[in-house]
Structures are given as C-alpha cells and as structure tokens.
C-alpha cells in the first residue's frame, strides 16, 4: 500500500470518553491486470535460444527489458530477477505447464516468465514486423494455470553491430511487463482510538499512520484484553484492520468475528465486505 494521502478525524459518538476514528485514505495494492499477484515472490525470466544470432540477440535484450520492468515494480529497481537462456531443441514444447513447473523446481523461483522465439515478418526494408509471446507460471497461484501475453512491434530489421534491434527488443520487453505490474485503487479506512485513556491507544494510532501495522497490532492485541467491552471490541476491530493491511485475510476475519461477538461496531460491516472481496479474488 502507499502512504495515506490525507488524514482526517471524525467522531464516532459525541459523548465524553467515546471512541474516535482516524480516517486514512490509502492507495491499496491490487493484483495485476493479468490477474496474477506477484508481490513478495521470487522471479526468473527464461528465454529460448535456437542458435540463430538475430533471434538470440532479440530474446536476450527482450528478457533484459522484461526483467527491468518487473524489478522496478517489485524490487525497488534492484537487480533481483535472474535471466537464463534455454536452448530450444527441435520438437520440444517449453511453454507447457509441466515444463514451466520443472523450471520452478530447477531454478528455485516462485514465478517463471518464459520468452518464446520471436517471429519476424518475411519482408525487406529497414524495419520489420515482429511478434513475440511470453508464458508466465506462478507456482503459488491457486488456479495453477499458465498465463500468456503477446506483443507486436515494428523493429529494426538489421542485426549488424550498432543496429537498433537490441534496443527495440528491450523496449518491447519493458512494455510486456505492464500487464503483470500491480494496479492501485483508493480506499478509506478508520482506525479507532480512545483519547485520554492510555498512551497505548495513541501509540498504536501513530504506528498505523506510519504504516507499521505489525507493531500497532501487537498493542491492539494487548488492549483487546480490556474488561471494558467497547474498548475490547474496538481493539479487536483494529487488530482485524491490521491483519487486512498485511494481507492476512483469514486472520482478519477471525478478529472481526471476535469484535462482533464482543460488541458490534458500526464500522464492522464495511471492513467485513472488503475482507471477503479480497478472499474471493
């Protein structure tokens, strides 16, 4: 998630010592447009090499561009996506799920991007149409399926030293990463606190505002032991919210159930709906 854009407070109930809510407007990370959620997963790009110089040059540069696009999104731009070449033996299908699963095991990576051989149009001139396909297998995806992305671009026809073919391929690879990058959507969430009761409520609120959800959760779990049912329920709700922010949706639902059992809060229904939406994706 991205840090909150605005920070506002609203009163839950206008009575003395009542709970208050800080409204946090956030940009929440969602799965890519491909449907894959690649956050916090290891990756490798494998490109096929048939021994033809032009094809090998193109795929090497294409794979580099693809890796750079993934690294910028998921690894803060650091070199973290390994690139491998695989000689394509005649008659072998490297794009099948079995082959990609084998690469997962051999390379010890969660996600494999396989770059197929480029297809150049049979035409003369300085530029030529080129099509290529990438097959993606996420070993942690419950759907256990292979995703396929195809790209087409006019590229430099010549593969002589100093030509722009390698640069064209790298740009195309960079663009191919886009369907596998995170998408973002705005969400507003309320963190409940009690002003003046104990410093723990204010400390947990500050930690949440700094996106330090795990630390805030520890405090709320302690506050959930309060004999006052309203304070206990609010702490349990906040714990559920922290679990939601940390993508621990099953645990978030458990804590929200506990909050409802202790004392139903008006904010509960909205958070429950969001948790269930995430669990159903």
DRENNU-433133 format. One line per 10 residues: for each residue x, y, z of C-alpha. Coordinates in Angstrom, 3 decimals. Example, Ala and Ser with C-alpha at 12.3 -4.5 7.8 and 13.67 -1.06 7.14 Angstrom:
// residues 2
12.300,-4.500,7.800 | 13.670,-1.060,7.140;
This chain:
// residues 281
0.000,0.000,0.000 | 1.078,3.596,-0.449 | 1.142,6.058,2.419 | -2.132,7.797,3.113 | -2.963,10.837,1.061 | -4.972,12.715,3.674 | -5.506,12.319,7.366 | -8.764,13.398,8.998 | -10.596,12.628,12.197 | -14.291,12.077,12.797;
-16.261,11.388,15.919 | -17.914,8.002,16.266 | -20.190,9.275,19.017 | -20.371,12.729,20.535 | -20.184,11.710,24.159 | -17.420,12.014,26.721 | -14.641,9.426,26.514 | -16.163,7.950,23.403 | -14.118,6.179,20.738 | -12.851,8.293,17.882;
-11.816,7.262,14.409 | -8.954,8.484,12.299 | -9.835,8.173,8.631 | -6.881,7.126,6.498 | -7.115,7.490,2.741 | -4.771,4.989,1.147 | -3.703,3.722,-2.243 | -4.108,-0.052,-1.938 | -2.111,-2.534,-3.985 | -4.182,-4.959,-6.078;
-3.290,-7.870,-8.380 | -2.073,-7.011,-11.868 | -4.411,-6.743,-14.831 | -3.314,-10.278,-15.758 | -4.944,-11.482,-12.546 | -1.620,-12.529,-11.004 | -0.500,-11.172,-7.646 | 3.298,-11.228,-7.842 | 4.122,-9.158,-4.766 | 6.764,-10.689,-2.465;
7.529,-13.538,-4.897 | 10.838,-14.552,-6.450 | 11.010,-14.473,-10.244 | 13.144,-15.551,-13.176 | 12.998,-14.833,-16.899 | 13.986,-17.680,-19.220 | 14.329,-17.010,-22.945 | 14.531,-19.630,-25.670 | 17.638,-19.692,-27.844 | 17.562,-21.562,-31.138;
21.149,-20.682,-32.059 | 20.155,-18.071,-34.675 | 22.052,-14.833,-33.998 | 19.187,-12.427,-34.708 | 16.686,-14.414,-32.625 | 19.169,-14.828,-29.769 | 20.059,-11.118,-29.746 | 16.412,-10.135,-29.764 | 15.402,-12.515,-26.959 | 18.376,-11.632,-24.766;
17.560,-7.923,-24.935 | 13.817,-8.540,-24.668 | 14.355,-10.609,-21.493 | 16.503,-7.833,-20.023 | 13.761,-5.251,-20.624 | 11.125,-7.535,-19.125 | 13.269,-8.145,-16.035 | 13.877,-4.412,-15.599 | 10.141,-3.694,-15.709 | 9.474,-6.313,-13.026;
12.367,-5.135,-10.866 | 11.195,-1.528,-10.906 | 7.759,-2.553,-9.615 | 8.545,-5.352,-7.189 | 12.168,-4.896,-6.101 | 12.657,-1.108,-5.927 | 14.704,-1.214,-9.125 | 17.342,-3.561,-7.712 | 18.685,-6.392,-9.861 | 16.623,-9.247,-8.473;
15.118,-11.069,-11.460 | 17.568,-13.646,-12.794 | 17.757,-14.179,-16.567 | 18.516,-17.554,-18.136 | 18.741,-18.837,-21.693 | 17.475,-22.275,-22.686 | 18.486,-23.929,-25.931 | 15.360,-24.951,-27.821 | 15.655,-28.479,-29.085 | 13.587,-29.241,-32.148;
10.147,-30.621,-31.349 | 10.266,-29.716,-27.641 | 7.421,-27.687,-26.078 | 8.837,-25.441,-23.380 | 5.611,-23.487,-22.890 | 3.559,-26.276,-21.295 | 2.674,-26.208,-17.615 | 4.805,-29.295,-16.960 | 7.858,-27.604,-18.485 | 7.293,-24.410,-16.522;
6.790,-26.352,-13.304 | 10.092,-28.073,-13.983 | 11.784,-24.676,-14.310 | 10.262,-23.590,-10.988 | 11.909,-26.571,-9.313 | 15.241,-26.282,-11.103 | 15.647,-22.538,-10.590 | 14.000,-22.424,-7.151 | 11.771,-19.482,-8.104 | 8.109,-18.786,-7.373;
7.343,-17.321,-10.811 | 8.762,-18.171,-14.240 | 8.484,-15.944,-17.312 | 9.297,-17.901,-20.468 | 10.082,-15.840,-23.576 | 9.217,-17.738,-26.765 | 11.029,-17.370,-30.072 | 10.321,-14.095,-31.910 | 8.543,-14.258,-35.247 | 9.805,-11.778,-37.834;
7.763,-10.968,-40.927 | 9.276,-12.104,-44.212 | 9.804,-8.690,-45.758 | 12.630,-6.419,-46.795 | 13.469,-2.926,-45.599 | 14.991,-1.138,-42.605 | 12.059,-2.084,-40.348 | 10.198,-5.349,-39.941 | 7.107,-6.520,-38.022 | 7.931,-8.740,-35.064;
5.655,-10.747,-32.799 | 6.600,-12.482,-29.579 | 4.890,-14.319,-26.732 | 5.619,-14.691,-23.034 | 4.289,-17.559,-20.899 | 4.001,-16.987,-17.157 | 3.594,-19.593,-14.451 | 3.055,-18.554,-10.832 | 3.595,-21.652,-8.695 | 1.732,-20.008,-5.790;
-1.379,-19.155,-7.788 | -4.296,-21.355,-6.593 | -5.628,-21.510,-10.168 | -2.455,-23.357,-11.247 | -2.548,-22.048,-14.799 | -0.204,-20.650,-17.424 | -0.780,-17.047,-18.477 | 0.157,-15.922,-21.988 | 0.927,-12.403,-23.196 | 1.633,-11.494,-26.807;
3.274,-8.351,-28.119 | 3.877,-6.971,-31.611 | 6.123,-4.134,-32.735 | 7.940,-2.822,-35.754 | 11.652,-3.303,-35.068 | 14.944,-2.759,-36.819 | 15.479,-5.438,-39.446 | 19.274,-5.483,-39.334 | 21.159,-7.419,-36.653 | 24.539,-5.972,-37.599;
26.747,-4.444,-34.920 | 25.484,-0.998,-33.949 | 21.915,-1.610,-35.131 | 18.912,-0.673,-33.000 | 17.482,-4.215,-32.912 | 18.663,-4.847,-29.360 | 17.247,-1.526,-28.148 | 13.917,-2.173,-29.881 | 13.707,-5.589,-28.240 | 14.475,-4.165,-24.802;
11.719,-1.565,-25.130 | 9.277,-4.257,-26.204 | 10.270,-6.381,-23.203 | 9.755,-3.432,-20.874 | 6.261,-2.934,-22.283 | 5.451,-6.621,-21.898 | 5.927,-6.277,-18.134 | 2.983,-3.870,-17.825 | 0.134,-6.462,-17.641 | 1.994,-8.093,-14.734;
2.515,-4.967,-12.648 | 0.393,-4.062,-9.645 | -2.704,-1.960,-10.006 | -3.759,0.552,-7.353 | -7.102,1.696,-6.024 | -8.089,4.267,-3.372 | -9.572,3.039,-0.099 | -10.549,4.799,3.117 | -10.162,3.023,6.454 | -10.884,4.089,10.024;
-8.551,3.381,12.918 | -10.362,3.601,16.259 | -8.715,5.076,19.345 | -9.632,6.427,22.769 | -8.259,9.821,23.671 | -7.032,10.244,27.235 | -7.447,6.639,28.435 | -3.920,5.341,27.930 | -0.895,6.204,25.829 | -1.153,2.793,24.160;
-4.120,3.922,22.046 | -2.236,6.969,20.771 | 0.962,4.969,20.233 | -0.847,2.352,18.149 | -2.559,5.086,16.132 | 0.787,6.720,15.356 | 2.285,3.385,14.298 | -0.665,2.801,11.968 | -0.198,6.245,10.437 | 3.408,5.242,9.694;
2.223,2.002,8.051 | 3.841,-0.005,10.850 | 0.872,-2.332,11.113 | 2.560,-5.275,12.785 | 3.774,-3.141,15.678 | 0.385,-1.457,16.021 | -1.301,-4.856,16.014 | 0.753,-6.006,18.991 | -0.553,-3.101,21.044 | -4.160,-3.635,19.957;
-3.971,-7.322,20.809 | -2.926,-6.311,24.314 | -5.710,-3.714,24.530 | -8.207,-6.374,23.439 | -7.846,-7.888,26.927 | -9.603,-4.832,28.418 | -12.573,-5.671,30.631 | -14.494,-2.765,29.087 | -16.376,-4.441,26.212 | -16.396,-1.349,23.998;
-12.643,-0.838,24.263 | -12.026,-4.547,23.784 | -14.219,-4.645,20.676 | -12.515,-1.562,19.214 | -9.073,-3.086,19.805 | -10.221,-6.321,18.156 | -11.564,-4.364,15.199 | -8.239,-2.530,14.823 | -6.411,-5.859,15.000 | -8.613,-7.134,12.162;
-7.805,-3.998,10.168 | -4.059,-4.503,10.709 | -4.348,-8.112,9.507 | -6.232,-6.877,6.424 | -3.463,-4.381,5.666 | -0.918,-7.186,5.995 | -2.953,-9.385,3.617 | -3.711,-11.938,6.306 | -7.372,-12.113,5.357 | -8.331,-15.305,7.192;
-6.877,-13.934,10.405 | -8.543,-10.563,9.798 | -11.913,-12.273,9.566 | -11.299,-14.158,12.811 | -10.542,-10.952,14.692 | -13.530,-9.186,13.170 | -15.773,-12.080,14.238 | -14.382,-11.699,17.749 | -15.086,-7.960,17.690 | -18.684,-8.569,16.598;
-19.092,-11.146,19.336 | -17.769,-8.727,21.978 | -19.801,-5.738,20.738 | -20.883,-4.961,17.199 | -19.381,-1.736,15.827 | -20.858,0.336,13.004 | -17.586,0.069,11.052 | -17.579,-3.732,11.116 | -19.805,-4.351,8.101 | -17.690,-2.262,5.737;
-14.426,-3.943,6.743 | -16.015,-7.381,6.529 | -17.132,-6.698,2.963 | -13.614,-5.685,1.932 | -12.044,-8.715,3.580 | -14.450,-11.058,1.807 | -13.816,-9.344,-1.541 | -10.076,-9.927,-1.144 | -10.598,-13.546,-0.136 | -12.782,-14.199,-3.191;
-10.230,-12.908,-5.701;
